[in-house]
């Protein structure tokens, strides 16, 4: 139940998900940097990654651990003005936009992939949204095929693909998903 010197998790280890604490943030930033280097997520590396992980009206953040090491992260928040998925879900389902919760900041360490960690983290965020009477939604850049495949395997519904302006010089195509009803 340890991570071998190669950084590859022992096949007998079982992942667990728990609420993130302030003491976890530094390790989350380290894992996020690995993900960014390999996958380019997030697209724009934040100037202050610690704050980026905690930005917005958070409803909760969780980490995944495997063999005692932090290997993943997810957050749930109220949608901001720039979040398109809550608006699309609201228009589609005829519900108030404020009844949606945004799943975000999801990442899994490259060496820990293949253990179902992304699905565990998604499940925890979805569970918390539903506990609060909210419907989970998210968006993902269209180039992130692995993330989109995960969401679709979990039964999330693609509502639309839209262009979103992230800065004066950058417009990005994003898929907007809603959790199954």
N, C-alpha and C positions, 0 to 999 in steps of 0.2 A: 504494500500500500504506500509506496513511495514513488517519487519521480526519479527515474534513473539519471545518471550523470549526463546523459545526452539531452535531458530535458523532456524526454518522451514519457508520458505517464505509464505507470505500471498498469497492465490490463486488469488487475484485480481491484484497483481503486474504484470507489464509487463517488461520483460528484455529489455535492450538497449545496443548497442555496440558502443564504441567510441575509438578513437585512444588513446593508452597508453601514459602517460606522465611520466617524471622522478619521479614525486611525487606519482605515482601509484605503483612503484616497490616494496616498503616495504609490502604493502597490498597483492600484487601478491605472494610474497614469503610466507606470512602467509597462504594464500589459498593453495599454492603448498605444503606446509608442511602437511596440512590436507589431501590432495589428496595422498601424499606419504605414510602417516601413514595408510590410508585405503586401497589404491589400489597398492602401491608399484611403483608409477610413480613419478618421473623418477626411473628407475631400480637402478641406482647408484646415491644416493643423492650427489649433487655437493658440493664441499668444499666452493664455493662462489656462492650461489644460485642467488644473484642479477646479477652477471656477466653472469651466465649461461642463464638467461632469455634474456640477451642482446647480447650474443655472436654471432659472425659471421657477414657476410655482410647483415644486416637486410634491408629489403625493407619496413617493417612496423610491428607494434605490436599493438594489440587491446585488450581491456578488455570488459567484459560484466558486467553490473550492474543490480542488481535486488533490488528494494526498496532502492536505494541509496547505496548499498554495492557492492563491487567488488566480483564477484562470478565466473569469468572465464577469460581465457587468450588464445591468439593465436598469433603466429608470422609467418611472411613470409620472406624468405631469398633466396639468391642465393645459389645453391648447393656447398658444399665443396668437397674436394677430397674424403672424406670418405662416402659421401652420394651416395647410390647405386640407388635410385629411379630415379634421373635425367638420369643416364647412361642407365638404362633399358628402360625408356621412349624414349630416343633418338634413341636407337637401334631399338625399336619396330616401332616408327613412322617416322624414317628417318630424324629427325630434329636435329639441333645442340644441344648439351647438355646444352649450355648456354641459351637456350630458355625455360628451365624449372625453376620453382620457387618452393622451398621446404616449405611446410606448417609444422610447428612444434610448440613445446611448448604449445600444446593444453591441457587445463585442465579445469574442472568445479568443483566448490565446492560441496562436497557430499550433503549438505543440500539444494542445489539449483537444483539438477538434476530433470528431468522430465518436465522442462519448455521450452525445445527446445533451450537451450543456446548453446550447442555444435554445433547444426546445424547453428545457427545464426553466431557464430564465424567462422565456416568453410566457410559459405557463404561470409563473409566479406573478408577473406583471398583469396578466389577464385576470388572474384570480383576485388580485387586489382591486383592479378596476371594477369588476363585477360586485365585489363586496361593498364597494362604495356606491353601487347603483349606476355606474358609468359604463359606457361602451368603448372598448379599446380600439384605437386606430393608430396608423403610423404612415410614414412615408419613407422611401428609400430611393437613392439614385438608381437610374435605370441600368447603369453599368455594374451594379452589385448583384450579379446573377445568383451567387450563392445565398445571399440573404433573401432574395425574392423566392428562390426555390424552397427555402426553409418555411417562409410564411405560407406559401401555397401548400406545402406538405401538411402544415398544421391546420389547413382549412380556411385560412384567411382569404377574403375576397378582394380581388383587384377592382377598385372603384373607377379609377381613371389614371391616365398618364398625363402629366401637366408640366408646363415650363414654369420654373420658379426662379425669380431673380434673387441671387444670394449676395450680390454686390453690384456696384455700377458697371463693372466689367465682366460679370459672370452670371450667365443664365444656365440653369441645370434642369434636365428632364428628370422628374421623379415619378415613381409609381406610388399611388395612394391606396392603402389597404385598410379594410375593416375586418375585425374578428368576426367569426360566424355568429349569427344571432342565437 
